[in-house]
Structures are given as C-alpha cells and as structure tokens.
Amino acid sequence: AKAEEQNKAFNDILNGKRLTYKDLGQELLSRNFCKSIATANRWIGDNLERGILFQEDGLYCLTPF
C-alpha cells in the first residue's frame, strides 16, 4: 500500500516532467503526499533505490519502462 501511494504521488507530480530534487520535495509537500521535508527526502531516496525514479543532470523523472 505504501509503495502504491508513492507510485501515485510520483506519477501525479512527474507526469512527463523533470524536476530538481528540491522542487520534487516541495511538490510532495504542497500536494500533501508528505507532511515533512524529511519524509519527502526519504520517499525520493527510497524510490531511486527501487528504480521508480531516475536522476540525470541534476533532474529527477520517472524511470522510462
């Protein structure tokens, strides 16, 4: 359930977009997916490890499948 919630959040935010780490964290907060920047940072890190997010040239996007 947690992974599904995170997938939905990143799909909603990054749908065809690339954002900086800071902007991605701020979007997670402003859309009420996360309640703190620490949680947003953990979500970003966890999903990089899971291969859901991809980082290139300082920008984060959904991993192309």
C-alpha positions as CSV (number, residue, x, y, z in Angstrom):
1,A,0.0,0.0,0.0
2,K,2.8,2.4,0.9
3,A,4.6,1.7,-2.4
4,E,1.4,2.2,-4.4
5,E,0.8,5.6,-2.6
6,Q,4.3,6.6,-3.5
7,N,4.0,5.5,-7.1
8,K,0.8,7.5,-7.4
9,A,2.4,10.6,-6.0
10,F,5.4,10.5,-8.3
11,N,3.2,9.7,-11.3
12,D,1.0,12.7,-10.5
13,I,3.9,15.0,-10.0
14,L,6.3,13.9,-12.7
15,N,3.9,13.0,-15.5
16,G,6.2,13.9,-18.3
17,K,8.3,16.4,-16.3
18,R,11.8,16.6,-14.8
19,L,12.3,18.4,-11.6
20,T,15.2,19.2,-9.3
21,Y,15.5,17.4,-6.0
22,K,14.4,20.4,-4.1
23,D,11.4,21.1,-6.4
24,L,10.3,17.4,-6.2
25,G,10.4,17.5,-2.4
26,Q,8.4,20.7,-2.4
27,E,5.8,19.2,-4.7
28,L,5.4,16.2,-2.4
29,L,4.8,18.6,0.5
30,S,2.5,21.1,-1.4
31,R,0.3,18.3,-2.7
32,N,0.0,16.8,0.8
33,F,1.7,13.5,-0.1
34,C,4.2,14.1,2.7
35,K,4.0,16.1,5.9
36,S,7.7,17.0,6.3
37,I,10.7,17.6,4.0
38,A,12.4,14.7,5.8
39,T,9.7,12.3,4.7
40,A,9.7,13.7,1.2
41,N,13.5,13.2,1.0
42,R,13.1,9.6,2.2
43,W,10.5,8.9,-0.4
44,I,12.8,10.3,-3.1
45,G,15.7,8.2,-1.9
46,D,13.6,5.0,-1.5
47,N,12.2,5.3,-5.0
48,L,15.6,6.0,-6.5
49,E,16.7,2.7,-5.0
50,R,13.6,0.9,-6.2
51,G,14.2,2.1,-9.7
52,I,10.9,4.1,-9.9
53,L,12.8,7.4,-10.2
54,F,15.8,8.2,-12.4
55,Q,18.2,11.1,-11.9
56,E,20.1,12.7,-14.8
57,D,21.9,16.0,-15.0
58,G,20.5,17.0,-11.6
59,L,16.9,16.4,-12.6
60,Y,14.6,13.7,-11.5
61,C,12.0,11.9,-13.6
62,L,10.1,8.6,-13.7
63,T,12.2,5.8,-15.0
64,P,11.3,5.0,-18.6
65,F,10.0,1.5,-18.9
